[in-house]
Amino acid sequence: MDFNLDYSQILYMPQEIGLLVVFVLVFLYDTFMPERSKRFTAVFSVIMMALYTIYCFCLPAVAGEAFGGMFESSAPTWVMKNILSVGVLLVLLQAVKWTDSDFVSIRRGEFYELTLLTLFGMFLMISARHFLLFVIGLETASLPIAALAAFEKRYYESHEAAAKYIFTAIFSSAIFLLGISFVYGMSGSLYFSDIATALIGNRSALLIAALAFVIAGVGFKLSLVPFHLWTADVYQGSPTAVTSYLSVISKGAAAFSFLIILVQVFGSAYSQVWEWMLYALIVLTITLGNLFAIRQRNLKRFLAFSSISQAGYIMLGVIAVNVMGMSSMIYYVLVYIFSNLAAFGVIAAIERQTGKVTMDDYNGLFKTNPWLAFTMMLAMFSLGGIPPFAGFFSKFFIFVGACHQGSVAIYALVLIALVNTIISLYYYLLVVKAMFIRQDECVIPAFKSHWTERTGLILCVMGIIFIGLLSCIYTAINGSVDAISSMFAVIQ
């Protein structure tokens, strides 16, 4: 490794440096601006995040290493960070009206600062090639979320959500670090490449235990079954803006990081030791997430179990351990951001206006709020994988990417996932049925959502429709495998 450190290595971190600049500007604005100007903190934060996102997309993808190989920049990491930046921008945009409410406005700056800080931690996780830097990023991304979960201090459920999240984060990090300590004992290094070299030919019981602890630690972050028990309670108790952030941004960063760790660290031991166990985790995650989602009436708990199931689909891209798997996983996260944030945006707008969050409250919603009902319908169709919306192609590509591995076990796993997709269609269509078919008198009156909420929802709807149409056209012209290969070529 090259330990000749100098300031030029910062050039490999333009996204991280830019995000820190945004964080400092928001902090200075919130701290030093006069009281009459602080009411614009939310709008200022959104504008800064929008400019930063545009800046990131204008940057060329720079490949290189920094800090003695601890940090790596590459085209896939560049794309993943940009996708997460888009998701955070949508979350901040949809949260403006909530942060301007009487009870939250006194701490509105803290919400944006903590959110930006967690995103910075996720960027470190994505680019880490040394477990010390990875753990620093993991904790930077995890601990502020506990404060965000407890943001609604007047509600007991918010306190409960924060307590459950922080305890889960502590125990999962402890389990993960225990696995890393075993790996260090076997390899004598925390660099991903050095560990991979040292583990070639190693099939010891200590390696099996280490990999089990690592998978369990990351499994908590991804809400994989059986490490999912915290998810529904935390999603229900947290403010809806925080719940939407948890459901998409942190899940996408954790999935990409998990893929990097499996491929670059444990690639030599993966297929012989833990391949079948990961298959079992994926089947359990998709199936149990779907079955429990059917029973939910609270829409935040409903989407919590939906996100558990979606994590199983994302893992299909992880276990493919090939370039097509990575491409399809990145595409899946992009589509999932637009689809899930559209659903949470509708829930947040209605909850802020009426306090209603159960499925029965949405009976006849189309009569009073047709735009919100239409947006929720598109989100459910996309999450369920109904063509021609983007969610259909995200599932299609991830199935094709997984099948490209070519093993019989993968084919069986994809078949089980397809059957579960039919189950998921049932409970997603329950929401559509309540809004459009149920004839009950709607308890949600007609209202006009805030312009920032409408803007966020319009962007999500555009993402669902246009990504789906472009994918449909491109796949029809080039074929499914060529389409995924072309995606990866674009990333490279």
Secondary structure as GFF3:
##gff-version 3
##sequence-region A 1 492
A	DSSP	three_ten_helix	7	12	.	.	.	ID=ss1
A	DSSP	alpha_helix	14	32	.	.	.	ID=ss2
A	DSSP	alpha_helix	35	38	.	.	.	ID=ss3
A	DSSP	alpha_helix	41	58	.	.	.	ID=ss4
A	DSSP	beta_strand	64	66	.	.	.	ID=ss5
A	DSSP	beta_strand	71	73	.	.	.	ID=ss6
A	DSSP	alpha_helix	75	94	.	.	.	ID=ss7
A	DSSP	alpha_helix	96	99	.	.	.	ID=ss8
A	DSSP	three_ten_helix	105	107	.	.	.	ID=ss9
A	DSSP	alpha_helix	108	127	.	.	.	ID=ss10
A	DSSP	alpha_helix	131	149	.	.	.	ID=ss11
A	DSSP	alpha_helix	156	187	.	.	.	ID=ss12
A	DSSP	alpha_helix	192	198	.	.	.	ID=ss13
A	DSSP	alpha_helix	205	222	.	.	.	ID=ss14
A	DSSP	alpha_helix	231	237	.	.	.	ID=ss15
A	DSSP	alpha_helix	240	245	.	.	.	ID=ss16
A	DSSP	pi_helix	246	250	.	.	.	ID=ss17
A	DSSP	alpha_helix	251	264	.	.	.	ID=ss18
A	DSSP	alpha_helix	267	269	.	.	.	ID=ss19
A	DSSP	pi_helix	270	274	.	.	.	ID=ss20
A	DSSP	alpha_helix	275	294	.	.	.	ID=ss21
A	DSSP	alpha_helix	299	319	.	.	.	ID=ss22
A	DSSP	alpha_helix	323	354	.	.	.	ID=ss23
A	DSSP	three_ten_helix	359	362	.	.	.	ID=ss24
A	DSSP	alpha_helix	365	368	.	.	.	ID=ss25
A	DSSP	alpha_helix	370	384	.	.	.	ID=ss26
A	DSSP	alpha_helix	390	403	.	.	.	ID=ss27
A	DSSP	alpha_helix	408	436	.	.	.	ID=ss28
A	DSSP	alpha_helix	451	478	.	.	.	ID=ss29
A	DSSP	alpha_helix	480	491	.	.	.	ID=ss30
###
